[in-house]
Amino acid sequence: MTDYFALLGQPRAPWLDPAALKEAYHRQTLKSHPDTATPDRGNDFAELNEAYQVLHDPKRRLHPR
């Protein structure tokens, strides 16, 4: 299972600052977007998107799956 907090560089807490989470997400996606990243990066963009969706929703953050 992927550690969404580590993936987006967020503290492991039940509450997160939405603005800081969004900024971290955008900063990471700029590095791994399929149009700008090198092909050897893999599917990091999809993982980042999933991590943001889970951490953005407080209910899913506590129970990701």
Rosetta blueprint (number, residue, H / E / L):
1 M L
2 T L
3 D L
4 Y H
5 F H
6 A H
7 L H
8 L L
9 G L
10 Q L
11 P L
12 R L
13 A L
14 P L
15 W L
16 L L
17 D L
18 P H
19 A H
20 A H
21 L H
22 K H
23 E H
24 A H
25 Y H
26 H H
27 R H
28 Q H
29 T H
30 L H
31 K H
32 S H
33 H L
34 P L
35 D L
36 T L
37 A L
38 T L
39 P H
40 D H
41 R H
42 G L
43 N L
44 D H
45 F H
46 A H
47 E H
48 L H
49 N H
50 E H
51 A H
52 Y H
53 Q H
54 V H
55 L H
56 H H
57 D L
58 P H
59 K H
60 R H
61 R H
62 L H
63 H L
64 P L
65 R L
